[in-house]
Amino acid sequence: MTLIRKIARPLLGATFIYDGVEKLRNPDEAAEELSPALNDISGFVSQAEQVAAKPRLTAQVLGGVEVAAGVALAVGKFPRIAALALCGAHKLNSYAEFRSADLQSPGDEVAQRKTLLKNISILGGLGFALVDLNGKPSLAWRAEHISKRAKKQGTRFGDNTRKWAEDLGDDASKTLSTWEKDAKKSFKKAEKQARKAVRSATAEAKKAKDKVA
């Protein structure tokens, strides 16, 4: 882990750890703030009605998620999964904060806009943490790179082997040609399976992200 990650991740996680602890210490206050947002969501998503009916429990669960994911992000344990969980929690918190804001004076509206901008900025930071690969290339890039390197090495090996076979005679050349065709078929099959596995892994990751969002 680079120095910037050692500093940035704890700073980003600290906000959620603090907020999660506050929710667990004062679940009634957190439930009161969450209730309007939960009621709005249940109006669009019928499955959320049970959640909206228990705002105190929802606040406690949300607080627990924030603490656990915040700590995981801060110490660098499964940081991308932690960032994904915090994205979902932060969206709900941001909407709840916006929905329950007290707007009795023009100054309150200015404060509400500043808070909204701050929350959007934090969401942007979580987005960076979500796609951060610790300097490592993505699974799709590595699969493509391995495929290209294998093709290059296979071509070089085939050219060298063909020259050796030609020196040994026609029978060796014919045998080599047969082996080469079989090897190409096997390689294409393996490459196809690798690409299929990469697409499947990418689809599963996207599906998990959509569920949290």
N, C-alpha and C positions, 0 to 999 in steps of 0.2 A: 504494500500500500504506500503510495507516495505521500509526501508531507502535506500537500494541499488536501488530500482526502482525509488524512488524520485530523486535520483541523476543521474542514468543512462539514464532515458528517456529524461529529458531536454537536457543532453549532446548530445544524439543522434539526437534529434529533432532540436537542434540549427543549425547544419550544413545545413539542408534543409530549415529552415526558412531564413537563410542568403542568400542561393543560390536563393531561390524563390524571395526574395525582389530584389536582383540584376537583375534577369530576368525581373521583372516588371518595374524596373527603367531604364534598358537599353535593351529594347526588340530587337532593331536592332542588337546589338552585339550578343545577345543570338541566334537570328535567323540565323546569319551568321555561328555560331558554329554548330547549329543543322542541317543546310541544307544538308551537305554531308551525315549525318546519315539518315535523312529522305528520301533522294533520294535513298539510298541503300535499305532501308526498302520497299519503294514503288515498287522497282524492284522485290521484292519477294511477296509482298502482294498488290494486285491491289487496295484494299479498302483504302490503305494508300496514294494513289495518291492525293486525295483532301487535306489531311493533309500536304503533302510535298509541295503542291502548295501555302500554306499559312504559311510559317515558322515563321513569326512575330506573328501571332495570336496563333500558336502552342506554341511558347515560352511563351507568356503571360498566356495561359491556364495552361501550365506546371508549371510556376512560382506560379500561384494561388493555384494549387494543393499542391505544396511543402510547401507553407506557411500554408495553412489550415491544412494539414495532420501533418506537423511538430509541429504546436501549439497543436493539439489534442493529439499527442504522448507525448509532453512535460508535459502537464497538466493531462495526464492519462484519457482522454475522448475517449472512443472507441479505445484503443491503438492498438488492433490487426487489426482492419479495417484500421487505420491510417498507421500502419506498412506495410500492404498489398499494399496500394496506393503508399507509398514511395518506396517500392520494384520496382514497375513498373516504376516510375519516375527515380529512381536511375539507373536502367538498361539502359534506354534511354540516360541519362546524361553521363554515363560511356562510352557507345559506341560512343557518339558524341564527347566526350573529346579525346578518343583514335583515332577516325577517323580524327579529325581536327588538331591533334598534328603536330607541325612544326619540322621536322626531318632534319635539315641542318648540324648537327654535331654529332659525336659519343656520346657526352654528352647528347644530346637531347633524344637519344634512352634510355639511362639509366634513365633519368627523366620520360620518358613515362612509363617504366616498374614499377618505384616506384609509380607513380600515379595509374597505373592499380592495383597494389597490395593494395594500400590504399583503392581504390574503392571496391575491393573484400572483404576487411576486414569490411568496412561499411555495405556491403550487408550481411555479416555474422551476424553482430549486429542486423540488421533488421530481419533476420531470427529468432533469439532468441526472439525478441519482438513479432514476428508474432505468435509463439507457446506458449508464456508466458500466463499462466492462472491465474496469481496472487495467486499462491499457491493452487488453486482449482483444483480438478480432472476434467478430460474431461467428456463430456456428455455421451460418450460410457461407460466409467468406472463407472459413477454414475448409469446408467441404469442397468449395470451388477450387481453392488453391491446391488441395491434395489431388483433386482430379486432374488439373493442368500439369502438375509436377509428375504425376504417374504417367500421363500421356507422353510427356517429354522424355522421361526416362525409358519408357517402353519403346518409343520410336528409336532412340539411340541404341538400345540393346538389340532391337530387331535388325538395324542396319549392320551392326558389328557382327551379329550371329550369321546374317545372310552372307557376308563376305567370307566368313570361315567355312560355311557350308559349300560355297561355290568352289573353294579350293579343294574340297574333299570329293566333289563329283555331283552328278545329276541326282542320284538317289538321296543324298543328304539334303540337297536343295528342295526336293519334293517333300521330304519328311518335315523339314523346317517350315515349308509353306503351309502344310496341314496344321502343324502346331501353332503357327502364328494366327491362322484363322480361328482356331479353337480359343486361343488366348484372347483375341479381340472380342469374341462373343461373350466370354466370361467377364471380361472387363466392362463391356457395355452393360451387362446384367447387373454387375456390382455397382456401377455408377448410377444406374437407374434406381436401385434399391437405396443407395445413399441419398440421392436427391429426394426420394419419397419420404425417407426418415426425417430429413431436414424440414420438408414442408409440413409433415405431421407434427413435429416438435414446435414449429412456428405457429401452427394453427392452435395447438393446445395452449401455448403461452398467451396468444391473443384472446382465446376463450376465457382463460382465467382472469385476464385483465378486465375484460368486459363485465364479468360477474362482479368483480369488486367495484368497478365504476358504476 
